[in-house]
């Protein structure tokens, strides 16, 4: 993932979008029709779950650095 300086939100959104574009691809023959979000107690996104109807397709887990920057996104 491209590193973006804190406070450069437009660049950060573009970098996150680019990184997530590949790992957000649904399995063959499926489509993402719903996203469900969960947050850490401090209000930072923890997971995004993707569904086709009621079927869970995958979940993205976000890991954050102590300074609030995104460390890792894993598809489970």
SULLIN-V485886 format. One record per pair of residues at least 12 apart in sequence whose C-alpha atoms are under 8 Angstrom apart, sorted by the first residue. I is the first residue (numbers start at 1). J is the second residue. If there is no record, write none. Layout:
BEGIN
i->I j->J
i->I j->J
END
This chain:
BEGIN
i->1 j->15
i->1 j->16
i->1 j->19
i->2 j->15
i->6 j->69
i->23 j->75
i->26 j->57
i->27 j->57
i->30 j->52
i->31 j->51
i->31 j->52
i->32 j->50
i->32 j->51
i->32 j->52
i->32 j->53
i->32 j->57
i->33 j->50
i->33 j->51
i->33 j->52
i->33 j->53
i->34 j->50
i->34 j->51
i->34 j->52
i->34 j->53
i->35 j->48
i->35 j->49
i->35 j->50
i->35 j->51
i->36 j->48
i->36 j->49
i->36 j->50
i->37 j->49
i->45 j->62
i->46 j->61
i->46 j->62
i->46 j->63
i->47 j->59
i->47 j->60
i->47 j->61
i->47 j->62
i->48 j->60
i->48 j->61
i->58 j->75
i->58 j->76
i->59 j->75
i->59 j->76
i->60 j->73
i->60 j->74
i->60 j->75
i->60 j->76
i->61 j->73
i->61 j->74
i->61 j->75
i->61 j->76
i->62 j->74
END
